Amino acid sequence: MGNLPWLATSTIIKAMSDEIKKAEYHIYVLSDSTGETAETVTLAALSQFRKKDVVISKIGHVRTDEHIRSTVKEVAEVRGLIVYTLVSDRLRRVLNEEAHKFQILTIDIIGPLLETFSLYLGKSPQAKPGLLHKIDDLYFRRIEAIDFTVKHDDGQNLRTMVEADIVLLGVSRTTKTPLSIYLAKEGWKIANIPIVLDIPLPQELFLMDQRKIVGLTIDPEKLTHIRKARLRHLGQELSSYADMDHVTQEVDYSKNLFRKNRWPLINVTNRAVEEVAGDILALTVGKERRVE
């Protein structure tokens, strides 16, 4: 970048200033998406040259034959070079034909990759612009969801719980946290709240959309076994926490809360996290809905 004194980006070439037009070298980055990929590759290659007076004009969202033709004419006026990423065979063909007509050099960044992948994978490319950036957006939404979920684990940050996509309720060791993290990795913002015998639930829970709330339950005998194992792992003595009678009271108490508030109930006994997560999504956001 230090060897490139000018870097101009524009979606309309006609808007270039007279100063830019006087540059010695003009490289036009064309793309049917944002053009960021082509621009990055171009800059990486140019960093190997000590050439001055180089202007880069980025033109994104090129989707029509006419757009290509008008752009090529503008490039021809300044004897420029075109670097492009176009996923459409037709648009690449039009660009090559127009560039040949005006004797303009072109560099196709993605076309050869698509053709080679097509041969190797035995499938034709989707030819849908912008899929890479769609994936990037989904990635960042998942990161945001995980961050939210960690901050709202085990009843934390009740004030912002209303922003959750789903709220999970259950007594201790009903897989609330593993389920929350699993769903967060899929892009859903999850909050979970523990149910403690005879302790009222937070009022914030009743101020949000009740359709987002799901209760979790488990077989008392299985839960007792899980809690005993947990205490042994922590090196602690057995207590009412793992007492069968106490556990049964806790589970019954939670079920009564779910029934009273008409919250759907899912039994997690001996079930995989993935299976339970599917049921949770079906109850709250619908079987067909996914983060996109």
VMD Tcl script that draws the C-alpha trace (Angstrom):
set ca {
  {0.00 0.00 0.00}
  {2.92 2.36 0.72}
  {3.98 2.15 -2.95}
  {0.53 3.26 -4.12}
  {0.26 7.03 -3.61}
  {-3.31 7.19 -4.93}
  {-6.16 4.84 -4.13}
  {-9.51 5.91 -5.55}
  {-12.67 3.89 -5.14}
  {-15.83 4.79 -6.99}
  {-19.10 3.27 -8.13}
  {-19.48 5.79 -10.95}
  {-16.41 6.27 -13.15}
  {-17.74 9.51 -14.65}
  {-17.40 11.10 -11.21}
  {-13.62 10.76 -11.20}
  {-11.77 14.04 -10.68}
  {-9.52 15.54 -13.36}
  {-6.53 14.83 -11.13}
  {-7.29 11.12 -11.03}
  {-7.87 11.01 -14.78}
  {-4.34 12.34 -15.32}
  {-2.81 9.35 -13.54}
  {-0.57 7.15 -15.62}
  {-2.09 3.80 -14.68}
  {-5.75 2.95 -14.06}
  {-6.90 -0.36 -12.64}
  {-10.63 -1.00 -12.49}
  {-11.93 -3.61 -10.04}
  {-15.31 -4.94 -11.20}
  {-17.52 -7.26 -9.18}
  {-21.11 -8.48 -9.05}
  {-20.85 -8.18 -5.25}
  {-18.96 -5.69 -3.07}
  {-15.65 -5.96 -4.91}
  {-13.72 -6.35 -1.66}
  {-12.23 -9.71 -2.63}
  {-10.97 -8.50 -6.00}
  {-9.64 -5.29 -4.48}
  {-7.73 -7.19 -1.78}
  {-6.12 -9.50 -4.33}
  {-5.25 -6.55 -6.55}
  {-3.61 -4.62 -3.74}
  {-1.66 -7.70 -2.66}
  {-0.27 -8.12 -6.17}
  {0.48 -4.42 -6.66}
  {2.45 -4.31 -3.42}
  {5.18 -6.16 -5.32}
  {5.65 -3.26 -7.75}
  {7.31 0.11 -7.17}
  {5.08 1.86 -9.65}
  {3.67 5.32 -8.96}
  {0.60 7.08 -10.32}
  {-1.64 4.00 -9.96}
  {-5.33 4.56 -9.38}
  {-7.72 1.80 -8.36}
  {-11.43 2.35 -9.03}
  {-13.72 -0.22 -7.43}
  {-17.09 -0.79 -9.11}
  {-19.41 -3.15 -7.27}
  {-22.76 -4.79 -7.96}
  {-22.21 -5.14 -11.71}
  {-25.21 -7.24 -12.74}
  {-26.17 -6.21 -16.30}
  {-24.68 -6.31 -19.80}
  {-25.21 -2.57 -20.20}
  {-23.33 -1.82 -16.99}
  {-20.38 -3.80 -18.29}
  {-20.45 -2.14 -21.73}
  {-20.57 1.39 -20.34}
  {-17.80 0.60 -17.88}
  {-15.52 -0.87 -20.52}
  {-15.92 2.27 -22.65}
  {-14.86 4.43 -19.72}
  {-11.86 2.18 -19.07}
  {-10.86 2.43 -22.73}
  {-10.74 6.23 -22.49}
  {-7.92 6.07 -19.94}
  {-6.29 2.92 -21.34}
  {-6.95 1.08 -18.10}
  {-6.84 -2.55 -16.99}
  {-9.77 -4.53 -15.57}
  {-9.60 -6.96 -12.67}
  {-12.90 -8.69 -12.05}
  {-14.82 -11.25 -10.03}
  {-18.04 -12.20 -11.81}
  {-19.72 -15.50 -10.96}
  {-22.01 -15.40 -14.01}
  {-20.67 -17.13 -17.14}
  {-22.72 -14.76 -19.30}
  {-21.38 -11.60 -17.68}
  {-17.80 -12.87 -17.92}
  {-18.35 -13.58 -21.60}
  {-19.80 -10.11 -22.24}
  {-16.91 -8.48 -20.41}
  {-14.31 -10.42 -22.39}
  {-16.00 -9.59 -25.69}
  {-16.20 -5.87 -24.90}
  {-12.64 -5.77 -23.55}
  {-11.34 -7.49 -26.71}
  {-13.19 -4.94 -28.84}
  {-11.33 -2.09 -27.13}
  {-8.08 -4.05 -26.68}
  {-8.24 -3.82 -22.88}
  {-6.28 -6.20 -20.67}
  {-8.39 -8.15 -18.16}
  {-7.68 -10.42 -15.19}
  {-10.37 -12.91 -14.20}
  {-9.83 -13.80 -10.54}
  {-12.69 -16.17 -9.85}
  {-13.63 -17.64 -13.26}
  {-10.78 -20.18 -13.52}
  {-11.41 -21.25 -9.92}
  {-15.10 -21.85 -10.61}
  {-14.33 -23.86 -13.75}
  {-11.72 -26.02 -12.03}
  {-13.88 -26.61 -8.96}
  {-16.78 -27.52 -11.24}
  {-14.67 -30.20 -12.96}
  {-13.28 -31.55 -9.70}
  {-16.55 -31.53 -7.72}
  {-18.73 -32.61 -10.63}
  {-21.19 -29.79 -9.97}
  {-22.00 -26.47 -11.54}
  {-21.50 -23.33 -9.40}
  {-24.59 -21.57 -8.04}
  {-23.63 -18.30 -9.77}
  {-25.12 -16.28 -6.91}
  {-23.21 -13.05 -6.17}
  {-22.27 -12.18 -2.58}
  {-22.38 -15.65 -0.99}
  {-19.02 -15.14 0.71}
  {-20.18 -12.00 2.46}
  {-23.45 -13.67 3.40}
  {-21.38 -16.31 5.17}
  {-19.32 -13.59 6.83}
  {-22.48 -11.89 8.13}
  {-23.77 -15.18 9.51}
  {-20.42 -15.78 11.22}
  {-20.55 -12.44 12.99}
  {-24.17 -12.99 14.02}
  {-23.13 -16.28 15.60}
  {-20.30 -14.59 17.47}
  {-22.75 -11.97 18.73}
  {-25.19 -14.69 19.79}
  {-22.51 -16.59 21.72}
  {-21.40 -13.41 23.46}
  {-25.01 -12.63 24.45}
  {-25.63 -16.18 25.64}
  {-22.52 -16.32 27.84}
  {-23.51 -13.01 29.44}
  {-27.04 -14.29 30.12}
  {-26.12 -17.70 31.51}
  {-27.58 -18.83 34.83}
  {-29.80 -15.79 35.37}
  {-27.23 -13.08 34.67}
  {-28.07 -9.65 33.20}
  {-31.83 -9.91 33.61}
  {-32.29 -6.31 32.45}
  {-31.37 -7.22 28.86}
  {-32.91 -10.69 28.85}
  {-35.79 -9.32 26.76}
  {-33.40 -9.25 23.78}
  {-33.07 -13.05 23.84}
  {-34.54 -15.18 21.06}
  {-35.17 -18.01 23.53}
  {-35.20 -18.30 27.33}
  {-34.61 -21.71 28.95}
  {-35.85 -22.52 32.46}
  {-35.01 -25.54 34.58}
  {-33.65 -26.79 37.88}
  {-29.91 -27.29 38.26}
  {-28.27 -29.83 35.90}
  {-31.04 -29.97 33.30}
  {-28.49 -29.10 30.54}
  {-29.53 -25.45 30.31}
  {-26.01 -24.17 29.63}
  {-24.97 -26.84 27.07}
  {-28.24 -26.28 25.21}
  {-27.77 -22.51 25.33}
  {-24.26 -22.68 23.86}
  {-25.31 -25.15 21.19}
  {-28.17 -22.90 20.07}
  {-25.94 -19.82 20.25}
  {-23.47 -21.45 17.86}
  {-26.38 -21.65 15.41}
  {-26.95 -17.91 15.77}
  {-29.68 -17.73 18.42}
  {-29.42 -15.43 21.45}
  {-30.22 -17.55 24.50}
  {-30.79 -16.71 28.16}
  {-31.23 -19.37 30.81}
  {-32.58 -19.07 34.34}
  {-32.28 -21.64 37.14}
  {-35.34 -22.70 39.07}
  {-34.75 -23.05 42.82}
  {-37.30 -24.64 45.11}
  {-39.67 -22.04 46.63}
  {-37.69 -19.13 45.17}
  {-39.84 -16.79 42.98}
  {-38.79 -16.34 39.37}
  {-37.45 -12.90 38.35}
  {-40.14 -10.41 37.35}
  {-38.26 -9.59 34.14}
  {-39.30 -13.00 32.86}
  {-42.95 -11.94 32.80}
  {-42.27 -8.70 30.92}
  {-41.03 -10.41 27.76}
  {-42.70 -12.35 24.97}
  {-43.90 -15.53 26.71}
  {-43.65 -17.50 23.47}
  {-39.85 -17.38 23.80}
  {-39.85 -19.32 27.07}
  {-39.28 -23.07 27.29}
  {-39.15 -25.22 30.42}
  {-36.77 -28.17 30.82}
  {-37.43 -31.16 33.03}
  {-35.74 -34.49 33.75}
  {-36.42 -37.76 35.52}
  {-35.72 -37.22 39.26}
  {-33.81 -40.48 39.63}
  {-31.57 -39.63 36.68}
  {-31.05 -36.09 38.01}
  {-30.10 -37.44 41.44}
  {-27.45 -39.65 39.83}
  {-26.09 -36.68 37.82}
  {-25.89 -34.43 40.88}
  {-24.14 -37.07 42.98}
  {-21.55 -37.50 40.26}
  {-21.13 -33.73 40.12}
  {-20.51 -33.49 43.87}
  {-17.97 -36.34 43.75}
  {-16.19 -34.58 40.89}
  {-15.98 -31.39 42.95}
  {-14.80 -33.31 46.00}
  {-17.83 -32.25 48.04}
  {-19.93 -34.26 50.46}
  {-23.42 -35.41 49.55}
  {-26.15 -32.98 50.55}
  {-29.82 -32.24 49.96}
  {-28.72 -31.07 46.50}
  {-28.40 -34.73 45.51}
  {-31.05 -36.17 47.84}
  {-33.74 -38.08 45.94}
  {-36.67 -36.64 47.91}
  {-35.38 -33.08 47.57}
  {-34.69 -33.52 43.85}
  {-38.20 -34.86 43.30}
  {-39.66 -31.82 45.07}
  {-37.58 -29.50 42.86}
  {-38.68 -31.21 39.65}
  {-42.35 -31.18 40.71}
  {-42.06 -27.51 41.69}
  {-40.64 -26.61 38.27}
  {-43.34 -28.55 36.46}
  {-46.04 -26.70 38.40}
  {-44.46 -23.37 37.39}
  {-44.44 -24.39 33.72}
  {-48.03 -25.55 33.89}
  {-49.22 -22.45 35.75}
  {-47.61 -20.09 33.21}
  {-48.43 -22.24 30.19}
  {-44.81 -22.57 29.17}
  {-44.02 -25.57 26.95}
  {-42.10 -28.36 28.63}
  {-39.35 -30.58 27.21}
  {-38.03 -33.68 28.96}
  {-34.24 -33.92 28.51}
  {-33.78 -37.32 30.17}
  {-31.19 -39.41 28.28}
  {-31.50 -37.20 25.18}
  {-28.75 -35.67 23.07}
  {-28.29 -31.91 23.10}
  {-28.84 -31.75 19.34}
  {-32.19 -33.53 19.63}
  {-33.47 -31.33 22.43}
  {-32.25 -28.19 20.64}
  {-34.33 -29.17 17.62}
  {-37.42 -29.46 19.80}
  {-36.73 -26.07 21.39}
  {-36.50 -24.37 17.99}
  {-39.68 -26.09 16.83}
  {-41.56 -24.74 19.85}
  {-40.23 -21.19 19.72}
  {-39.20 -20.11 16.25}
  {-40.75 -22.79 14.03}
  {-39.29 -25.87 12.36}
  {-38.46 -24.12 9.10}
  {-36.91 -20.94 10.47}
  {-33.14 -20.63 10.54}
  {-30.72 -17.77 11.11}
  {-29.86 -16.32 7.69}
}
mol new
graphics top color blue
foreach p $ca { graphics top sphere $p radius 0.5 }
foreach p [lrange $ca 0 end-1] q [lrange $ca 1 end] { graphics top cylinder $p $q radius 0.2 }
display resetview
